[in-house]
Amino acid sequence: MILQAALLAAAAAGILYGLQDALTQRSLYVFRSGLGALLTDWQPYALLAVAVVGLVLAQTAFEMAPLAASLPAITITEPLAGIALGAGLFSEEIRVTATALALEVTGIALMVAGVYILGRSTLITGQTAERLRG
């Protein structure tokens, strides 16, 4: 039960980190019009709130479960959420040519495989090979 709660908190943190990425980009677009425009727009304030809540959720997940259980959820959900939010909310373009899609899918698959391998690493879990066998 605690592990599931940690995974949910970590996934929520990853989603908020993805939103933070998108809000950072939008805040930079607004900043091109000057500091006054940045201070009178909603994006920087939303960015601050999202960053604080995301950090609290991530730290909560890290306290609830080992790093090997919580960090992979953040690592995978952050870029996926950033892509989805950028394309869905902010009309960013995703290349959909056959080559681009193949590279994007390959990148996502490699990311998931890398996170899986690192999450099972004895350097992360702190377990030795003998403890894993017995």
Number of C-alpha atoms within 10 A of each C-alpha: 6 10 14 14 15 26 23 17 24 29 26 22 29 28 26 27 27 25 26 26 21 23 25 17 15 17 21 14 12 20 16 10 10 11 10 10 13 19 14 11 13 13 20 20 15 16 20 14 14 20 19 15 15 24 17 14 21 26 16 17 29 19 12 18 17 15 15 20 21 27 23 20 24 24 19 17 20 23 19 15 22 21 19 19 20 21 14 11 11 13 10 13 10 13 10 10 9 9 9 12 13 11 12 15 11 12 12 14 12 12 15 16 12 12 18 13 10 16 18 14 14 13 11 13 14 12 12 11 9 7 8 8 6 5
